[in-house]
């Protein structure tokens, strides 16, 4: 079977595909159909936090698949109950409940609905260069015109302000604002971390105006930045937090973590057929166990700090800036990033863009020191070519 030809013939056409067919993974490594090995710094768009096919997660999935795969939330379930409790236990202070769904966009969509439901207000303020998903509500919160324009008109009530600009945020929030929606680190928008001062000011502005603060930690949540949640770096407290990607070790899952300020939730206001299914819940419990094991995130922090220093020390003229947090790394270039992504793939490194000119590295947190060193050495080689 010619995998690439078959997929090209029958796929929807909405994805820009690279000329490689990935068939196997283990840890931070992937193999294609020809047997070639790659170090994976795409990680399923940041999903594979604990690596590919982590044995603890695989075992949990296998055991749950033999027990019960689907159980809708109209019935209670033992594995779901354990996960809900665990999520609240590991979440930032003030989180009391969780809503389970299947993806980051669904989590953002649910958070937006809950904010309107709770406040009775129509408006939302989000940040320029922010990316929140592709459903109509999440897309309305997303700033990038290329994603928005084909689907106009979008959901009304959304406005956008410059990121990390406190005065602009203060001016935009008023008595009609249901919530401020921010990524703690803008991923798609260029790996731009929020200043601690800015995030804490956003909390204060919301408190003053009666608006809610929604944090989008779809990409940053569950250890990507060296802490379980990126908001812990600044100490900012969300009212609602959207999480997904790495929460279940690669099994599709999202969640909204719900704070004590959220009101008016009653049966029927929202729902999901597959949300909270036992298979995904078992995978999430196993993943959280791995992430919260003694020393695991300390190691991720160490690796991220080493990689940041290594990348920042490169003297390639094409590099404009290096930024990031933990193992969420961005190299802003003076040229378009696409040719460099191709060159890296030819050298056995898979990486991502973040906009037109930022090279984004999202390796699994289990990447070894040797693998990370090879990634950095190869990046330097390609950027100096």
C-alpha positions in Angstrom: 0.0 0.0 0.0 1.3 3.4 -1.0 0.3 5.3 2.2 1.0 8.8 0.9 -0.8 8.2 -2.4 -3.8 6.6 -0.7 -4.2 9.3 1.9 -3.8 12.1 -0.7 -6.5 10.5 -2.8 -9.1 10.1 0.0 -8.3 12.8 2.6 -10.5 15.9 3.0 -7.8 18.2 1.8 -7.8 20.6 4.7 -4.3 19.6 6.0 -1.0 20.7 4.5 0.8 17.3 4.5 4.5 16.6 4.6 5.9 13.9 2.3 6.4 11.3 5.1 4.2 8.5 6.4 4.7 7.9 10.2 3.9 4.4 11.3 5.5 3.9 14.8 6.6 5.8 17.8 8.4 5.2 21.1 9.4 7.9 23.6 10.6 10.9 21.7 11.3 8.9 18.5 9.1 8.2 15.4 9.7 5.9 12.4 8.3 6.3 8.9 7.1 3.6 6.5 10.6 3.3 5.1 12.1 2.6 8.5 13.7 6.0 8.9 14.0 7.3 12.4 13.2 10.9 13.6 13.4 12.8 16.8 9.9 14.2 17.3 9.6 17.9 18.3 6.1 18.1 16.9 4.7 15.6 19.4 1.3 15.6 17.8 1.1 19.4 18.1 2.3 19.2 21.7 0.1 16.2 22.7 2.8 13.6 23.4 4.0 15.0 26.7 5.0 11.7 28.1 6.2 10.4 24.8 4.8 8.0 22.3 3.4 4.7 23.7 4.4 5.3 27.3 4.1 1.9 28.9 2.0 3.2 31.9 -0.5 4.8 29.5 -0.6 1.8 27.2 -1.3 -0.5 30.1 -4.1 1.7 31.3 -5.7 1.9 27.9 -5.4 -1.9 27.4 -7.0 -2.7 30.7 -9.8 -0.2 30.3 -10.5 -1.3 26.7 -11.2 -4.8 28.1 -13.5 -3.4 30.8 -15.6 -0.5 29.5 -14.9 1.9 26.6 -18.0 4.2 26.5 -20.3 5.4 29.3 -22.1 8.7 28.7 -22.2 11.2 31.5 -25.9 10.5 32.2 -24.5 7.6 34.1 -21.9 7.8 36.8 -18.6 5.9 36.2 -15.8 4.8 38.5 -12.9 5.9 36.3 -14.5 9.2 35.4 -15.1 9.9 39.1 -11.4 9.3 39.9 -10.3 11.6 37.1 -12.6 14.4 38.0 -11.3 14.3 41.6 -7.7 14.1 40.4 -8.1 17.1 38.1 -9.4 19.2 40.9 -6.6 18.1 43.2 -3.9 19.1 40.8 -5.5 22.2 39.5 -4.7 25.8 40.6 -6.5 27.0 43.8 -10.1 27.9 43.4 -11.0 25.1 40.9 -13.8 23.0 42.2 -15.2 21.1 39.2 -14.4 20.0 35.7 -16.3 19.5 32.4 -14.8 16.7 30.2 -14.8 16.9 26.4 -12.7 15.7 23.4 -10.4 18.5 22.3 -9.0 22.0 22.9 -11.4 23.8 20.7 -14.3 22.1 22.5 -12.9 23.1 25.8 -12.6 26.7 24.7 -16.1 26.6 23.3 -17.5 25.3 26.5 -15.6 27.9 28.6 -17.1 30.7 26.4 -20.6 29.3 26.9 -20.2 28.9 30.6 -18.9 32.5 30.9 -21.9 33.9 29.1 -24.2 31.6 31.2 -22.6 32.6 34.4 -22.4 36.4 33.9 -25.3 37.1 31.6 -23.0 39.3 29.6 -22.3 39.0 25.8 -18.7 40.3 25.4 -15.3 38.7 25.3 -11.8 40.3 25.1 -9.0 38.2 23.6 -5.5 38.9 22.5 -4.0 39.6 19.1 -1.9 36.7 17.8 -3.9 34.4 20.1 -5.2 31.0 18.8 -8.0 29.2 20.5 -9.4 26.7 18.0 -11.4 26.3 14.8 -15.0 25.9 16.0 -17.1 29.0 15.4 -16.9 30.2 19.0 -13.2 29.4 19.5 -12.5 30.9 16.0 -14.2 34.1 17.0 -11.7 34.4 19.9 -8.8 33.6 17.5 -7.2 36.7 16.0 -5.3 35.6 12.9 -7.3 36.8 9.9 -6.4 33.9 7.6 -8.3 31.6 9.9 -11.3 33.9 10.4 -12.0 35.5 7.0 -13.4 32.5 5.2 -16.1 32.0 7.9 -17.3 35.6 8.5 -19.6 36.6 10.1 -18.5 34.9 13.2 -20.0 34.9 16.7 -20.5 38.6 17.7 -19.2 40.1 20.9 -15.4 39.3 20.5 -12.7 42.0 20.4 -8.9 41.7 20.4 -6.2 43.8 22.1 -2.4 43.7 22.0 -0.9 41.0 24.2 1.1 42.0 27.2 -0.3 45.6 27.1 -2.1 46.3 30.4 -3.5 49.7 29.4 -5.2 48.3 26.2 -6.8 45.5 28.2 -8.0 47.8 30.9 -9.6 50.0 28.2 -11.3 47.1 26.4 -13.0 45.5 29.5 -16.3 47.0 30.6 -19.7 46.1 32.1 -20.6 44.1 29.0 -17.5 41.8 29.2 -18.3 38.3 30.2 -14.7 37.2 30.2 -11.1 37.9 29.2 -9.7 35.0 27.3 -5.9 34.6 27.2 -3.2 32.0 26.4 -0.6 32.0 29.1 2.0 31.4 26.4 0.8 32.2 22.9 1.7 29.1 20.9 0.5 29.4 17.3 1.1 33.2 17.6 4.9 32.8 18.0 5.6 31.2 21.4 5.1 34.5 23.2 5.0 34.1 27.0 2.7 36.4 29.0 4.4 38.7 31.4 3.6 37.8 35.0 2.7 41.5 35.6 0.3 41.4 32.7 -1.4 38.2 33.7 -1.9 39.4 37.3 -3.2 42.7 36.0 -5.7 40.8 33.8 -6.9 39.1 37.0 -7.3 42.4 38.7 -9.1 44.0 35.8 -11.6 41.1 35.7 -12.2 41.4 39.4 -12.8 45.1 39.2 -15.2 44.8 36.3 -17.1 41.6 37.3 -15.7 39.8 34.2 -14.3 36.3 34.4 -10.8 35.3 33.5 -10.5 32.3 31.1 -7.0 30.9 30.6 -6.3 28.8 27.5 -3.8 26.2 28.6 -4.6 23.8 25.8 -0.9 23.7 24.7 0.8 24.8 28.0 -1.1 22.6 30.4 0.1 19.4 32.0 3.8 20.2 32.2 4.8 21.7 28.9 6.3 24.7 30.6 8.0 22.9 33.5 5.0 23.3 35.9 1.8 21.4 35.7 0.0 24.6 34.5 1.8 27.6 33.1 -0.3 30.0 35.2 1.6 28.7 38.2 4.7 30.6 37.1 2.9 33.9 37.8 0.4 32.7 40.4 -2.5 34.0 38.4 -5.8 32.4 39.3 -8.3 31.5 36.5 -12.1 31.3 36.8 -12.2 28.9 33.9 -9.3 27.0 32.3 -9.4 25.2 29.0 -7.0 22.2 28.8 -6.5 19.4 26.3 -3.7 18.1 24.1 -1.4 16.1 26.5 -4.0 15.5 29.2 -4.5 11.8 28.1 -1.2 10.8 26.7 -2.4 10.9 23.1 -6.0 9.8 23.5 -8.3 12.6 22.4 -9.5 14.5 25.5 -10.2 18.1 26.6 -11.5 19.6 29.8 -12.7 22.9 31.3 -11.6 23.4 34.9 -14.3 25.4 36.6 -13.7 27.8 39.5 -16.0 28.8 42.3 -17.2 32.0 40.6 -19.1 30.1 37.9 -22.8 30.1 38.5 -26.0 28.9 36.8 -24.8 25.5 35.6 -27.6 23.1 35.5 -28.3 19.8 33.6 -28.7 20.3 29.9 -26.9 23.6 29.5 -24.0 21.8 27.6 -22.9 18.3 26.9 -20.9 15.8 24.8 -21.5 12.3 23.6 -17.9 11.1 24.0 -16.8 13.5 26.7 -15.6 11.7 29.8 -15.6 8.3 28.2 -13.8 5.7 30.5 -11.1 4.9 27.9 -9.9 8.5 27.8 -10.3 8.9 31.5 -8.1 5.9 32.2 -5.5 7.3 29.8 -5.6 10.7 31.5 -5.2 9.2 35.0 -2.2 7.3 33.9 -0.7 10.3 32.2 -1.2 12.5 35.3 0.5 9.8 37.4 3.5 10.0 35.1 3.6 13.8 35.1 3.3 14.1 38.8 5.9 11.5 39.7 8.7 12.8 41.9 11.2 14.7 39.9 9.5 14.4 36.5 8.7 18.1 36.0 12.0 19.1 37.6 13.7 17.2 34.8 11.6 18.8 32.2 12.5 22.2 33.6 16.2 21.4 33.6 16.0 20.2 30.0 14.1 23.3 28.9 16.5 25.7 30.6 19.5 23.9 29.0 17.8 24.0 25.5 16.9 27.7 25.9 20.5 28.6 26.7 21.9 26.4 23.9 19.5 28.0 21.3 20.1 31.5 22.6 23.8 31.0 22.2 23.6 30.3 18.5 25.1 32.9 16.2 23.3 32.1 13.0 22.4 35.4 11.3 18.9 34.2 10.4 18.0 34.1 14.1 16.1 37.2 15.3 15.1 36.0 18.8 14.7 32.9 21.0 11.9 32.7 23.6 9.8 30.2 25.4 9.1 28.5 28.6 10.1 25.0 29.7 10.1 22.6 26.7 8.0 25.0 24.7 10.6 26.8 22.5 10.4 29.3 19.7 13.1 30.6 17.4 12.1 33.7 15.6 13.8 33.9 12.2 14.4 36.7 9.8 13.1 34.5 7.0 10.1 32.2 6.4 10.4 29.1 8.5 9.0 26.5 6.0 12.3 25.8 4.2 14.1 25.2 7.5 11.4 22.8 8.6 12.0 20.8 5.4 15.7 20.8 6.0 15.3 19.7 9.6 13.1 16.8 8.4 15.8 15.8 6.0 18.2 15.7 8.9 15.8 13.5 11.0 14.2 16.2 13.2 10.5 17.0 13.0 9.5 20.5 14.1 6.6 23.0 13.8 6.0 26.5 12.6 4.4 29.2 14.8 3.3 31.7 12.3 5.3 32.5 9.2 8.8 33.0 10.7 9.0 31.1 14.1 10.5 27.7 14.4 8.6 25.9 17.2 10.0 22.9 19.2 7.6 20.9 21.3 9.5 17.7 22.2 8.0 15.1 24.6 9.1 15.8 28.1 10.7 12.4 28.2 13.2 13.4 25.5 16.7 12.4 26.7 19.6 14.8 27.1 21.4 13.2 24.1 18.3 13.5 21.9 17.8 17.1 22.9 21.5 17.9 22.2 21.1 16.3 18.8 18.0 18.5 18.1 19.9 21.6 19.0 23.0 20.7 17.1 20.9 20.0 14.0 18.9 23.2 14.4 22.2 25.1 14.5 23.5 23.3 11.5 20.4 24.0 9.4 20.1 27.6 10.4 23.8 28.3 9.7 23.6 26.7 6.2 
